[in-house]
Amino acid sequence: MIHRTRKSPVVSGAPSRAGPSRSMRLAAAMLALSVAATADGQAAKPLLAPSATAPPADTAAPTTAAAAPLPKWINEIAVDAFVSTGYLYNFNRPATGANSYRVFDFGHNTFNLDVAELVVQIAPSKPNDAGFRVDFAAGNSIPQVTKTQDQTAAQFDLQQAFVSYIAPIGSGLRFDAGKYVTHLGYEVIEGYDGYGDNYSRSILFGYAIPFTHTGVKASYTFSSKIGAMFEVVNGWDLVRDNNLSKSLGAQLTITPVAPLNVLLNWIGGPELANDNHTQRNVFDVVAIFKPTRTLTLGANGDYGIEDGTSLVTPGSDEVWKGIAGYATLAVTDKFSVGLRGETFHDNGGVRLGTHTSATLSEWTFTPAYKFTDHVLLRGEVRFDKANRPILTRERTLDDKQTTLAANFIFLY
């Protein structure tokens, strides 16, 4: 079964992606260096020649002080890594070299370093615990897309950087402040503790919801069946707000029975630059059902609306909506297959940038083979279909697009 982690339904846990980490052996390494340095210093000290004035050996002052103990928090630091590379061929052979309406896999006929990511964190787990998480990401694909609108660096992204504290209230009220990935959507930005069952990203992931937020959020687990989160943020994909108003977000996690998780998500607020009044709202539903040990089913639905911004009918609201379905089957412990189908409708021509009402659908098939827990190879065949010619074919437009891709992942 592919290692894939959704946003944890237990909201008092990790803020967006929860997964295994390994504690650094910094304390042992630093202690070893200290001992080595002390030994070298002693070896370099010349021996005193015997003399009448030399003090007796048993009365000489000690020459070496005891090493100071290292802070306990050093043992709690975890460092993890993730690297994704891939190749994709578009049978439309776009003259621009760019695939139409793709999120991370936008390059045609090229080998690509999608992302190299390093995560450093101390993960709090109980009341009165404090911690932090920093995700450093570099590469030709993911950082270029997920970087905030007000960030100039193209191939580097501080994907997440936040501090955490669990207040001793009830089971633990968790606060996170800084930049973190969005709570909306079924799919996640790839990383060591969360990567999708498909190489490409869904249309909903790229065009219906944001990628990241900068602000503060509070999460609380009421029971094993219900959790909640509330946030105040600068908006969509912004480190510095582009207006004087803040956006609000919320999540309700419901686990009615063990094999089923349901997440009800919302974000709303003014998102246009220098506009404090034009409201944008997105309602997002995610359901994950695991009927057997080897089969996982998922569904994602989005409905978005923004006041008076339609490009089709000026003065009318821009409305977008879509639905996606997922199925992943672990054929063996090492081999699995993933299927995805979705359709997305942009009523006002804003989200897809077509200036016309457009519907875009896709079907994706992804076989994957896990060589070890740290190495994964997957292929992908994807077919896109639109209700009008909006997909690039060589130097013109078409209503179809087919791509073939291979992806190699290393994580630790």
BAPAMI-107960 format. One record per residue (C-alpha): residue number from 1; x, y, z. Coordinates in steps of 0.25 Angstrom, whole numbers. Example, Ala and Ser with C-alpha at 12.3 -4.5 7.8 and 13.67 -1.06 7.14 Angstrom:
# residues 2
1	49	-18	31
2	55	-4	29
END
This chain:
# residues 412
1	0	0	0
2	6	14	-4
3	9	22	8
4	-1	33	7
5	-6	42	19
6	-18	51	19
7	-19	63	28
8	-21	56	41
9	-36	56	46
10	-31	58	60
11	-29	73	60
12	-21	74	73
13	-10	66	66
14	-1	71	55
15	-6	83	48
16	-7	78	34
17	1	66	32
18	4	55	42
19	14	45	40
20	26	37	46
21	39	45	49
22	53	41	54
23	59	48	66
24	73	53	63
25	85	48	70
26	90	62	72
27	93	60	87
28	102	48	84
29	109	54	73
30	112	67	80
31	117	59	92
32	126	51	84
33	132	64	77
34	134	70	91
35	141	57	96
36	150	57	83
37	154	72	85
38	157	70	99
39	166	58	96
40	173	65	85
41	176	77	94
42	182	67	105
43	190	61	95
44	196	74	90
45	200	79	104
46	215	77	106
47	219	68	118
48	226	75	130
49	240	71	132
50	243	66	146
51	248	77	155
52	249	80	170
53	239	91	168
54	228	83	162
55	217	79	171
56	214	65	175
57	206	57	165
58	195	55	176
59	193	70	179
60	193	75	165
61	180	83	161
62	170	76	151
63	173	80	137
64	160	76	130
65	146	82	134
66	133	73	133
67	126	75	119
68	113	83	121
69	100	75	119
70	93	78	106
71	79	84	106
72	68	73	106
73	60	79	95
74	72	75	85
75	67	61	86
76	53	64	82
77	57	71	68
78	53	62	56
79	59	64	42
80	52	58	30
81	55	58	15
82	46	57	3
83	51	57	-12
84	42	56	-24
85	46	55	-39
86	38	52	-51
87	37	52	-66
88	24	55	-74
89	20	54	-89
90	8	62	-94
91	3	55	-107
92	-3	69	-111
93	12	74	-112
94	9	88	-108
95	18	98	-115
96	19	106	-102
97	25	94	-94
98	14	95	-84
99	3	86	-81
100	-11	92	-80
101	-18	93	-66
102	-7	85	-59
103	-3	89	-45
104	11	83	-42
105	13	74	-55
106	13	86	-64
107	25	83	-72
108	24	75	-85
109	35	66	-90
110	45	69	-79
111	52	62	-67
112	49	70	-55
113	53	72	-41
114	39	74	-35
115	43	77	-21
116	54	74	-11
117	49	77	3
118	55	77	17
119	46	77	30
120	51	81	43
121	42	81	55
122	39	78	69
123	24	72	70
124	16	75	82
125	8	64	87
126	2	67	101
127	-3	79	109
128	7	90	112
129	16	84	100
130	22	95	91
131	28	92	77
132	31	97	63
133	31	92	49
134	39	98	37
135	38	92	23
136	49	96	13
137	45	93	-1
138	53	95	-14
139	51	90	-28
140	46	94	-42
141	31	90	-40
142	25	90	-26
143	31	103	-20
144	28	111	-33
145	13	108	-31
146	12	108	-15
147	20	120	-13
148	12	132	-8
149	7	142	-17
150	16	153	-11
151	28	144	-11
152	39	147	-22
153	48	134	-22
154	43	124	-32
155	50	111	-28
156	50	112	-13
157	38	113	-3
158	38	113	12
159	25	104	10
160	22	104	25
161	28	111	37
162	20	112	49
163	21	110	64
164	11	102	73
165	6	101	87
166	-4	92	94
167	-11	99	105
168	-15	91	117
169	-30	92	114
170	-38	80	114
171	-32	69	105
172	-22	80	100
173	-25	93	92
174	-15	94	81
175	-10	107	75
176	-2	109	62
177	3	122	58
178	11	125	45
179	10	119	31
180	4	106	28
181	-3	97	17
182	-18	99	15
183	-28	90	22
184	-37	89	10
185	-37	78	-1
186	-34	63	-1
187	-20	64	-7
188	-8	69	-1
189	5	76	-5
190	15	65	-5
191	24	63	6
192	31	52	14
193	18	50	22
194	8	52	12
195	8	49	-3
196	-4	46	-13
197	-8	33	-19
198	-6	40	-33
199	6	48	-39
200	-2	59	-44
201	-11	68	-36
202	-26	69	-38
203	-33	81	-44
204	-40	84	-31
205	-26	84	-24
206	-21	94	-33
207	-33	103	-37
208	-44	102	-26
209	-36	104	-13
210	-23	111	-7
211	-10	105	-4
212	-5	111	8
213	-9	121	19
214	-2	131	28
215	-9	134	42
216	-13	126	54
217	-22	115	57
218	-28	107	69
219	-31	92	69
220	-38	84	79
221	-42	69	79
222	-55	67	87
223	-55	52	86
224	-50	41	77
225	-62	44	67
226	-62	59	67
227	-51	70	65
228	-51	85	61
229	-42	96	56
230	-44	111	54
231	-34	120	48
232	-31	135	45
233	-22	137	33
234	-17	147	23
235	-25	140	12
236	-21	131	0
237	-6	129	-2
238	-1	141	4
239	10	144	15
240	6	159	15
241	-9	162	14
242	-13	170	1
243	-24	177	8
244	-29	182	22
245	-38	170	24
246	-35	156	29
247	-41	143	25
248	-47	133	34
249	-46	118	33
250	-52	106	40
251	-52	90	40
252	-61	80	46
253	-56	66	46
254	-66	55	48
255	-63	40	50
256	-76	33	51
257	-70	19	50
258	-55	15	49
259	-54	13	34
260	-60	26	31
261	-55	40	32
262	-63	53	28
263	-57	67	28
264	-65	79	26
265	-57	91	22
266	-59	106	20
267	-52	119	17
268	-57	132	14
269	-53	147	13
270	-48	158	4
271	-37	153	-5
272	-36	164	-16
273	-24	173	-14
274	-28	187	-8
275	-42	182	-7
276	-48	180	7
277	-62	177	3
278	-63	167	-8
279	-65	153	-1
280	-60	140	-6
281	-65	127	1
282	-62	113	-2
283	-69	101	4
284	-61	88	3
285	-65	74	7
286	-56	62	8
287	-59	47	11
288	-50	36	13
289	-55	22	14
290	-46	9	16
291	-55	-3	15
292	-44	-13	15
293	-29	-13	18
294	-25	-12	4
295	-36	-3	-2
296	-37	12	1
297	-49	21	-5
298	-49	36	-5
299	-58	47	-10
300	-56	62	-10
301	-66	73	-14
302	-64	88	-15
303	-74	100	-16
304	-68	114	-17
305	-74	128	-19
306	-68	142	-21
307	-77	154	-21
308	-79	161	-34
309	-66	156	-41
310	-72	148	-53
311	-64	150	-66
312	-76	144	-74
313	-87	153	-68
314	-81	166	-62
315	-87	169	-49
316	-91	155	-46
317	-84	146	-36
318	-73	137	-40
319	-77	122	-36
320	-69	110	-37
321	-72	96	-33
322	-66	82	-35
323	-66	67	-30
324	-55	57	-30
325	-55	42	-27
326	-43	33	-23
327	-40	18	-22
328	-27	12	-17
329	-24	-3	-17
330	-12	-9	-11
331	-10	-22	-20
332	2	-26	-11
333	10	-20	0
334	18	-13	-11
335	9	-11	-23
336	-3	-3	-23
337	-12	4	-33
338	-19	18	-32
339	-31	23	-40
340	-37	37	-40
341	-48	44	-48
342	-53	58	-46
343	-61	69	-53
344	-60	84	-50
345	-69	95	-55
346	-65	110	-55
347	-77	118	-57
348	-71	132	-58
349	-58	128	-66
350	-49	134	-54
351	-43	121	-48
352	-39	115	-61
353	-36	129	-67
354	-44	126	-80
355	-54	138	-79
356	-64	128	-83
357	-73	117	-76
358	-64	105	-76
359	-65	90	-71
360	-52	82	-70
361	-52	67	-66
362	-40	57	-65
363	-38	42	-62
364	-25	37	-56
365	-19	23	-55
366	-6	22	-46
367	1	9	-43
368	12	9	-33
369	23	0	-28
370	29	2	-14
371	44	-3	-14
372	46	0	1
373	39	9	11
374	48	20	6
375	47	18	-10
376	35	18	-19
377	33	18	-34
378	20	21	-40
379	15	23	-54
380	3	31	-59
381	-7	32	-71
382	-16	44	-71
383	-27	48	-80
384	-33	62	-79
385	-46	66	-87
386	-53	80	-87
387	-66	85	-93
388	-59	95	-102
389	-45	96	-108
390	-37	102	-97
391	-26	91	-96
392	-13	94	-104
393	-10	85	-116
394	3	89	-123
395	0	104	-127
396	-15	103	-126
397	-26	99	-116
398	-33	86	-114
399	-43	80	-105
400	-35	68	-101
401	-21	65	-95
402	-14	52	-92
403	-1	51	-84
404	8	39	-79
405	17	41	-67
406	27	34	-58
407	31	39	-44
408	42	35	-35
409	41	38	-20
410	51	37	-8
411	47	40	6
412	53	38	19
END
